[in-house]
Amino acid sequence: MSETDTSAARAAEFERWANVFTAHKAFSHPSELHGVLCGRLAAGSRIDEPEWLAMVCEHMGLADEAAEESDDLAPFMNSAYGKTLKQLQSTDMSFQPLLPDDDYAIEQRLEALVAWVRGFLEGMALAAGASLGQAPDEIRELIEDMVAISQLSEDEESDDESEQQLLEITEYVRLGALAVFTEFNEPEKPAGDSPTLH
């Protein structure tokens, strides 16, 4: 997939999430929920369907039974869960945080990035808890950087330099999430490999 196809696919994915959030009158940010999911997965946790849907409802500010009562919420979110895990596991490092594209104002994109990072940190803390303290130095530094990113404010003046900075921070966060995933998750075994005895 070319760069343009990739960014078009990313933009479409964000719009799909945003539409589901709007349809259900959710008060939270779709990027934050995606961040929580990525943080949990990256820290080595896997979530079964009922727990994931309960998390979705809680984050979106919906009643617990909303997932059962809605025709589209559970299928959409279950598919999103599978897609996100697959992207994180992919060897081509194509994983992307769920963020709006360049058609959005820089303030909105920064707000989404901050929400995603906050979610990621929350998800990681939920999954790894105290064991994060024993993580290698580079992971702990990365977490400290993400905490700093999560406190950026949206009142940045928009200019070419801030556009470039936002791109760089987003890429740093993306690679950081993959680094955490690699640290806390066993590599996937290729399908069909039978264990060999040495």
N, C-alpha and C positions, 0 to 999 in steps of 0.2 A: 504493500500500500504506500502510495506517495505521501509526502508531508501534508498536501492539501486534503487528500482523502482522510488521513488520520485526524486532522483538526476538524474536518466536517463531521466525522463520526463522533468525535468528542463533543462537539457542539450539540449534535442531535441527541446524544445520551443525556447531556445536562438538561436539555429542553424536555425530554421525556420525564426525567425525575421532577423537574420544576412543575410540569403539568399535573403530575400525580399529587404533588404537594398542594397545588392550587385547588385541584378538584376536591381534595379532602379538607380544605381550609386549614392546613397545618400552619402552625405559627413559627416553626423552626426552619432552618436553612437546609436544603437538600445536601449541600456540600458537607455540612456538619455530620449528618447521619452517615454519609459515605465515608467520612473520615473515621468515625467511631468503628464502623465495620472493618475498615482497612487496619486500624490500630489493633483491634482484637485479633484479626487474622495474622497480621505481621508478628504479633507477640506469641503466636503459636496456638491460639485458641481456635476451635471450630464450634459453630453454634448450630444447634438443631433447629428445625423449622419453627416449632412453637415458641422457642426462646427468641429467635430472630424476629418473628412477627410481633411478639410482645415488646421487644426493643423498639421496633419500627413505630408501633402505636404510641409507646411512651414518648419517643422523641418527637413525633408529630403532634403530640398533645391530643391523641384520639382515645376513645374508650377501648378497652381490651378487645371487645367483640367486633370492633370496626373491621378487622381483617377478614372475619368470617362473613360479615354482612355486605362487604363490598365485593363486586365481581372482579375488579381489576387489581386491588391492592396486593393481595397475597401472591397471585401469579407474577405480578410485576416485580415485587420485592424478592421473591424466591429466585427468579431468573437473574435479578441484579446481584444477588448473593453469589450464585454460581459463576456469573461472568467476572465478578470482582476477584474471586479466589483464583480463577483460571488466569486472569491477567497477572496477578501477583506471582503465580507459579511459573509463568511463561519464561522460557529461556531467552526470548528476544527482547526482554526488558521493555515491552510495549506498554506496561502499566501507566495509567495516567490518573491523577486525582480528579474527582468530578468537579470541574470548574467551568464557568461560562467562558465563551470565546471573546475575541477582540471586538465583536459588535457591541459588547457591553462597555459601559464607562469604566475607566480604570478604578474608580472608587468601588464600584460593584464587584469588580474582579478581585480587588484586594480584600474586600469584605468576605467574599466567598473563600479565598485562600486562608484567611485568618480563621474562618469558621471550620474549614476542613482540618487545619492543623490542630485547633482546639479539640475537635472530635477525635482525631488520630491519637492525641495524647491521652484523652479520656479512655478511649478503647484499649490502648496499650496498658494503662494503669489498671483497668478492670481485669485484663487478661493476665498480665505478668506480675502486677503488684510489687511486692518487696524484691522479687528476683531481678527487677530492673537495676537495683543497687549493685548487683554482682555482674552486671553486663560489662563487656569490654569497654575500655576508656573511650574508644571512638564512638561507640553507641551512646555512652553517657553524654559525651560532648554534643553529639547530634541532638539528643533530647533537650539539652540546655539551649541549643540554637533554636529548636522548634518552640520552646517555651517563649523565647524572645520574639520569634516571628508571630506567635499567637497574641502578642501584646501590641502589635503594630496598629496604628490608628488609620482610619480611612480618610483623614483630612489631608492626605498628601496632595501637593499641587501636581497636576498632570502635565508632564512634558516628556520629551523623548527619553530623557535620562531615567525618569521614574518608570516609563514603559520597560526600558531595558532592565532596570533593577527588579521589576515585578517578574519578568521572564526568568531572570537568574535565580531569584528566590524560589519561584515555582519549580524550576528544574532541580534545585538543591533539595527541596521538599520531596519531589518525586523520587530522586535517587536515594534520599534518606529513608523513605518508606521501604524501598526495595532492599536497602542494606539491613534494616531491622528485620524484614521478612527472612532474608538469607541467614541472619544470625540465629533466629529463634525457631526456624522450621527445617526439618530434615529435607534434603533434596528429594524430589519426587522420583520414585523408581520407574524407569520406562516400562510401559505395559508389556506383559509377556516375558519379562525376564525371570527366569527361575533362579533361585539362590544357588550359588556354587559353593561347594565345600573346598576349603583350602587345606 
